[in-house]
Amino acid sequence: MEHDFGQIEQNTENEYIFKFTNSGTNPLIIYKAKGSCGCTVPEYPKDPIPPGEEGEIKVVYKPGKQKNKQTKYVTVTANT
């Protein structure tokens, strides 16, 4: 999954929510979600997500004084 915030201002807080569905047959457990830098902060569900249910990961990006195009990412570790 990816998201393009487009052109944003420096020193702003930008948020996007990634929605997903557990298409497996077992509960989905997210062990960890980590941003590529301190400016990219994910929030993820701590409880297991049952099969067929939806979940979401909220990512907040605060670019500070960074200029030009930026590429940041979140690494998710789960029982998949």
N, C-alpha and C positions, 0 to 999 in steps of 0.2 A: 504494500500500500504506500502511496505517497500523496503529499499535498504541497501545492505551490501557494504561498502566501501572496505572491505577486510583489508589487512595489510597496514597501512599508517604511515608516519613519524610524529613525534611530531613537533609542531610549523609549520604545513603546512595548507594551505587553500584547502578544498576539497568541490566540488560542485556537486550536482545532481539535475536534473530537472524532477519532477513528472508531467507527462502529463495525462490529463483526458478529458472526454467528458461529457457535460451536457445531460444526457439521460432523463431528466424530460420534462415536458410540459410548465414550467415557467422559466423565467430567473434565473440563479443561482447567488446568491449574497454571496460572502465570506465576512463576517464581520470582521473576525480576524484569524490570524494564528500565533501561539506562540510556540517557541522552549522550550524544557524542561530545558535549561540552556543558559547562555550567549554565549556559544560556538556553539550553533545551531541556525542559523538565517534564517528564511524563508522570501521570497518575494512572494507576491501573487497579483493577479489581483484585482484592486480596482473597475473596471467597471463590471456591470452585464454581465454574459456569457449567450447568448441566447440559447434556446433549440437546441440541435444537434451540437452546436459549441464546439470547443476544448479550453482548458485553460491549464495553467501550474503553478506550484509552484516550485520556485527555492529554494533549501536549501543549505546553506553554513555551513560547519562544520569545526571549527578550534580547534583541540584538545589541543593546548597549550602543557603543559608538562604531560598530562594524559598518563598513561601506561596501558597496558593490554587491554582486551576486554572492550569496552564501548557500552552501549545501550542508545541512545538518541531518542527523539521523537518530533513531531510537532503536536499540537492540532489545528484543523481547526474548526471554528465556522461559519456555513452558514445557509441559509434559507431552509435546507432540513429536 
